[in-house]
Amino acid sequence: MARITVTGANGFIGSAVTAALLARGDTVWAFDQVHGTQLQALQRRFAGLRIQLGEISEWQHVVDLLRLANPDAVVHCAAVVGVVAGAAAPKSTVRVNIGGTHSVLEAMRLCGTRRLVNISTEEVYGHFRADRIDEDHPCLPLTPYGISKFAVEQLSRDYQRRYGLDAIHLRTCWVYGPGLPRPRPPKTLLEAALARRPLHLPGGADFRVDHVYIDDAVAGVLAAVDVPAHAHDVYHIATGTAPSMREMLDIIIELCPGAELTVADGPMRFDEQHEVVRKGALDIGRARQELGYRPNFDLRTGLQYYVEYLRAAGEAGASSSAVPVATDFTSSRSQR
């Protein structure tokens, strides 16, 4: 059993990672701004959970956390997440993503914690130069979010060189599944399909991106935490495939008969102001070889599980006031 600190532990990926660590018997110190519904649900289920509230960019909060937790590793999920959120609040994005990571790195240095597993993103690349790319692809981020996340990687490398910290960056891509907070496909598509509400996407039919089911993302995090030594400091945690939006719609319509979903040709957009850059598949050969990472969910399988969860959550909501907890699904199926 290990002692792990998870920052951003009430968030989408953070809560799923926390649940999986607790389920295998680790002690987890969960750090977040709020004691939200995900952490409350986990606290009811697991005796090994410790919760510390604070602000990631406040140095004293973070060093107090690590002094209390004395962790074997930190899984760093706390961030302003996403292109749209980053563009809407660039100063907060820099403060939280870069300043918050600096707080974590300094606290680790002073408290003697060596391993950092940082959740990074494909947005560090900017436009993909090929349909499938590996970790050596040039990093030319184009948005405040992508720039901040690449800066986090570079800052961590400085601490790695100067102080011997073991900083590992997991670049993942469009993670989805129960608990996804942002209004983004496939969440928006599935919710419309299950509500029998027509939904038309004004562009992106041929847009391709590597959609990663939450359980696979968690499995990659746990593998990075556990491996004794790392040959690299960056790994892709993804599926290695990039179905088109048109193919996604076809699968959802098959899973949800009667769904009225359509998508037009043209560019994919997050919203009216933000067009999505060219993306594709993330090559996962390095993670397979070094971490033993094997994704279990292709897009069809992931969407099927997501549909089952949303249907069950809808039925529970209709009959009780209980709040569905995404980690009830993810922790039981996460595999290394």
C-alpha positions, 0 to 999 in steps of 0.5 A: 500500500502506498501514500498518494496525494491527489491534487484536484481530487474533486474533479473529473479525472482526479476523483476517478484516480482517487477512487481507484487508488482507494479501491486497491488499498492505498491511503489518499490525501485528496486536495481541492478547493471544495469538499464536493459531491465526489469526495463526499461520496468517496469519504462514505465508502473508504476509510483510507481517504484524507481530505485537505482543502486549499488553493493550489496556487497558495504556497502555504496550503500546498506545503502544509498538505505535503508535510501532513501527507508525506506521500510516496507520490503526487498525482497532479490533476488540479488545473484550469482545464480546456481551451475555452476555459483557458481563453476566458480566464488567461490570468487565472489559467497561468496562476493556477496551472503554472503557479500551482504546479510551481507550488507543488514542485517546491513543496515536493523539493522541501518535503522530500517527495520524489515522484510527480505524475502530472496530467498533461494534454495533447493541446501542447502540440498545437496542430498535429502534423500527421494523422498519428503522432508520438511524444517527439512531435514538436510542441507548439501550443496555440492557446493559453491552456496548451501554453500553460500545460507545456510550461508546466512540463518545462518547469518540471524538467528544471526541477528534475535536472536541478533537484532530482525530482521524478516528474512524469507527464501523461499527455492524454486526449479528450477523456470522456465518461461518467462525470465529464463536466464539460459540454463536449462530445460525446457527452452532449450527443449522448444526453441529447440522444437519451432525451430524444432531443434532436441535435445538429453539429454545425461542423466537424463531420470528418474531424478526428481525435483520440477519445479516451474513456476515463477508466483507461486514463485512470489505468495509465495514471496508476501505471505511471505511479507504480513503475519503479523507474521511468525511461522517459518523462512523457507518455501518451495515455490514449487509444492510438486511434482517432475515429471521426465525429461522423463515426461517433454519431453512427455508433451513438445512433446504433446504441440509442435507437431513434436518436436524431443526431446529425453533423455537417461538414466543415471545421470542428469548433468548441464554440463560435470563437474557438475552432479546434486545431487539427488533431488525430491519434496519439501513438501509445507504443511508448506507454505500452512498452514502458508502463505495460499500458493496454487500453481496454475501451475502444470508442464503441465500448466506451460509449456503450458503458457511458450510455449504461451509466447515463440510463442508470443515473436517469432512473436513479434520479427519477426515483430518489434524490441520490446523486450518481457518482461516476467513480462507482463505475470507473473504480470497478473496471480500471485495470493496469 
